[in-house]
Amino acid sequence: MASVKKVFLIAGASSKNGTSVAKLLLAEAGNKYIVRVGARDPTKLSALVALGAEAVVLDTSLESAFAAFNGVDGAFIVLPFLAGGAEDILIENYLKAAKETGTKHIVYLSAIDADVKSSHNHKKYEQLVSESGIPFTILRPAWFHENAVSYYAETIKSQGVFWSSAGDGVYTSVAIADISAAAVAALTEPEKHVGQTYTLTGESVTEKQVAETISKIIGKPVTHVNLSPEEYEALITQVTGSKEYAAGLVLLDTNRREGHFGKVDPALEQIIARKPISLHEVLTNNASAFKEA
């Protein structure tokens, strides 16, 4: 008699972390799991569907949450950055649906700065998850290695410079692929990870070291220019048109500048049973993003 496949739900599957976790699960040998991917717009999940995932609508409606969580063994939850209290609605709906449909385990993606002042409500949501009565694991990843590409590549390419207000602060950084590997370990072996809160770090760096690393990789000078929080907020607001987003970045930079998450934690290496992917490797793999065409 064939064994019943476990069903895993990725809530927030269109995010970088959600997509990465879904791909790892889908890549397991022998089509081992049923991977259900949810997003407000499931048309954005076509690449995952092509790999074998089943896509569902997962928006702020309770009905969509119940449909998505029905029959799920484990769920990986990534909350989007939404205004107007929509994040609260999402997590409350997810937990209600998970509880009432019998979801066996939740892996919640939080952040390393959950215990300090930040632009998100991860600490609040961690508490909701831990008090839900559903077995849980909480992941608190550091600043992503990939942020150096997302935030800095365009101006490095055009001007050889990038700005932040992180100063000379030492902060930890981690690869999205390693966060995903930890999430998959927690989902597929819940007995080892239930009730745990893990801080996921790869290495500690400064903005100056990031600039030096990129410079060596692309073979041209790269400079980090530190701005005051007010200057940086004004710059990001001008570029993005969102003062709320800019304020969030400035607050994150404050935490980096003040060293609130500068210490490397051994948890990641213990969970994934290998050395974490280095910042140098991620930047090398994305070298073309920093170079003029």
C-alpha positions in Angstrom: 0.0 0.0 0.0 1.4 3.4 -1.0 2.1 5.8 1.8 0.0 9.0 1.9 2.0 12.1 0.8 2.4 14.9 3.3 0.8 18.2 2.3 2.8 21.4 2.8 1.3 24.9 2.4 3.5 27.9 1.6 1.6 31.0 2.6 3.2 34.0 0.9 4.7 31.8 -1.9 5.3 34.7 -4.3 7.9 36.1 -1.8 11.6 35.2 -2.3 11.6 33.1 0.8 8.3 31.4 0.0 9.3 30.6 -3.6 12.7 29.2 -2.4 11.0 26.9 0.2 8.5 25.7 -2.4 11.2 24.9 -4.9 13.2 22.9 -2.3 10.2 20.8 -1.3 9.3 20.2 -5.0 12.9 19.1 -5.7 12.7 16.3 -3.1 13.4 13.0 -4.8 10.5 10.9 -5.9 7.9 13.7 -5.9 7.7 13.1 -2.1 5.3 15.8 -1.1 2.2 17.7 -2.2 3.2 21.3 -2.2 0.4 23.8 -2.1 1.4 27.4 -2.8 -0.8 30.4 -1.8 -0.7 34.1 -2.8 -3.2 36.9 -3.2 -2.6 36.6 -7.0 -1.9 33.0 -7.8 -1.1 33.8 -11.4 2.3 34.9 -10.0 2.9 31.3 -9.1 2.9 29.9 -12.6 6.6 28.9 -12.4 6.0 26.9 -9.2 2.9 25.3 -10.8 5.1 24.2 -13.8 7.3 22.4 -11.3 4.4 20.5 -9.8 2.9 22.8 -7.1 -0.8 23.4 -6.7 -1.7 27.1 -6.5 -4.5 28.6 -4.4 -5.8 32.0 -3.7 -4.7 33.2 -0.2 -5.9 36.7 0.5 -7.4 38.5 3.6 -10.6 36.5 3.4 -11.2 33.8 6.0 -12.7 31.6 3.3 -9.5 31.5 1.3 -7.5 30.6 4.5 -9.8 27.6 5.2 -9.5 26.4 1.7 -5.8 26.7 1.6 -5.2 25.1 5.0 -7.6 22.2 4.5 -5.7 18.9 4.8 -2.3 20.5 5.4 0.3 18.7 7.5 2.7 21.7 7.8 2.6 25.3 6.8 5.4 27.8 6.2 4.0 31.4 6.8 5.6 34.4 5.2 3.6 37.6 5.8 3.8 40.4 3.2 4.3 44.0 4.2 0.8 45.4 4.2 -0.7 48.6 5.5 -4.0 49.2 7.3 -3.8 46.3 9.7 -4.0 43.7 6.8 -1.1 41.7 8.2 -3.1 41.3 11.5 -6.0 40.0 9.5 -3.9 37.5 7.6 -2.1 35.9 10.6 -5.4 35.7 12.6 -7.1 34.0 9.6 -4.2 31.7 9.0 -4.1 30.6 12.6 -7.9 30.2 12.9 -8.0 28.1 9.7 -4.9 26.0 10.7 -6.4 25.3 14.1 -9.8 24.3 12.9 -8.6 22.2 9.9 -6.1 20.3 12.0 -2.8 21.6 10.7 -0.1 19.8 12.6 2.8 22.3 12.4 3.5 25.9 11.6 6.8 27.3 10.6 6.7 31.1 11.0 9.2 33.4 9.3 10.0 36.2 11.7 13.1 38.4 11.8 16.2 38.8 13.8 15.2 42.1 15.1 11.9 40.9 16.5 12.9 41.8 20.1 13.9 45.4 19.3 12.0 48.3 17.9 11.3 47.6 14.2 8.9 48.5 11.5 7.1 45.1 11.6 5.0 43.3 14.2 6.9 40.0 14.2 7.1 39.9 18.0 3.3 40.2 18.3 2.8 37.5 15.6 5.3 35.2 17.2 3.2 35.4 20.4 0.0 34.7 18.4 1.7 31.6 16.8 3.1 30.3 20.1 -0.2 30.7 21.9 -2.3 29.2 19.1 -2.2 25.7 20.4 -0.6 24.5 17.1 2.9 23.0 17.2 5.2 25.7 15.9 8.8 26.6 14.9 9.9 30.2 14.6 12.7 31.3 12.3 14.4 34.6 12.9 16.7 35.3 9.9 19.3 38.0 9.8 19.7 40.6 7.0 19.7 38.7 3.7 22.9 38.5 1.6 20.7 39.2 -1.4 19.7 42.6 0.0 23.0 43.9 -1.3 21.8 43.1 -4.8 18.2 44.3 -4.3 19.0 47.6 -2.6 22.5 48.5 -3.9 23.1 47.1 -7.4 21.6 49.8 -9.5 23.6 52.7 -8.1 26.8 50.6 -7.9 26.3 49.8 -11.6 25.8 53.4 -12.6 27.9 55.3 -10.1 30.1 52.8 -8.1 28.4 53.9 -4.9 25.6 52.9 -2.5 24.0 54.6 0.4 22.6 53.6 3.8 22.4 54.8 7.3 23.9 51.7 8.9 27.2 53.4 9.5 30.1 51.2 10.7 27.7 48.9 12.5 28.5 45.1 12.6 25.5 43.1 11.5 24.8 39.5 10.5 23.7 38.4 7.1 22.4 35.1 5.7 21.5 33.6 2.3 17.9 33.1 1.4 18.8 29.5 0.3 20.0 28.7 3.8 16.8 30.2 5.4 14.8 27.9 3.1 16.9 24.9 3.9 16.2 25.5 7.6 12.5 25.9 6.9 12.4 22.7 5.0 14.2 20.9 7.7 11.7 22.1 10.3 8.7 21.2 8.0 9.9 17.7 7.1 11.3 16.8 10.5 9.0 18.6 12.9 9.7 16.3 15.8 13.3 17.8 16.0 12.2 21.5 15.8 8.7 21.9 17.4 8.7 24.6 20.1 12.0 26.1 19.0 12.8 29.7 18.0 16.0 29.8 15.9 18.1 32.8 15.0 19.5 32.2 11.5 22.8 33.9 10.7 25.6 33.3 8.2 28.4 35.7 9.0 28.9 39.2 10.4 29.8 42.1 8.2 29.9 45.9 7.9 28.8 48.0 4.9 32.5 48.8 4.3 33.2 45.1 4.0 30.3 44.7 1.6 31.6 47.5 -0.6 35.1 45.9 -0.6 33.8 42.5 -1.5 31.7 43.8 -4.4 34.7 45.8 -5.6 36.9 42.8 -5.7 34.3 40.7 -7.5 33.5 43.2 -10.3 37.0 44.8 -10.5 36.1 48.4 -10.0 35.9 50.7 -7.0 32.7 50.6 -4.9 32.1 53.0 -2.1 29.6 53.0 0.7 28.4 56.5 1.7 26.8 56.7 5.1 23.9 59.2 5.5 22.1 60.4 8.5 18.8 58.7 9.2 17.0 61.8 8.1 19.0 62.0 4.8 18.5 58.4 4.1 14.8 58.5 4.8 14.4 61.5 2.4 16.4 59.7 -0.3 14.4 56.4 -0.1 11.1 58.3 0.0 12.1 60.2 -3.1 13.1 57.0 -4.9 10.1 54.8 -3.9 7.4 57.3 -3.2 6.7 55.6 0.1 7.5 57.3 3.4 6.3 54.3 5.3 8.7 52.0 3.5 11.6 54.5 3.9 10.9 54.8 7.6 11.1 51.0 7.9 14.5 50.8 6.1 15.9 53.6 8.3 14.7 51.8 11.5 16.4 48.6 10.2 19.6 50.5 9.5 19.4 51.9 13.1 19.4 48.3 14.4 22.3 47.4 12.1 24.2 50.6 13.1 23.7 49.9 16.8 24.8 46.3 16.5 21.5 44.7 17.7 22.1 41.7 15.5 25.9 41.5 15.1 26.5 38.1 16.7 26.7 34.9 14.6 24.5 32.2 16.0 25.4 28.5 15.6 21.8 27.4 15.0 21.7 27.5 11.2 24.8 25.3 10.7 23.4 22.8 13.2 20.0 22.7 11.5 21.2 22.3 7.9 24.3 20.3 8.8 26.7 22.3 6.6 28.5 25.6 6.5 26.2 28.5 5.5 26.5 30.0 2.1 28.9 33.0 2.2 28.1 36.5 1.2 30.9 36.4 -1.2 29.3 33.4 -3.0 25.9 35.1 -3.3 27.5 38.4 -4.6 29.7 36.5 -7.0 26.7 34.6 -8.4 25.0 38.0 -8.9 28.0 39.9 -10.2 26.3 40.8 -13.5 23.8 42.9 -11.5 26.6 45.3 -10.4 28.1 45.7 -13.9 27.3 47.9 -16.8 25.9 45.9 -19.7 
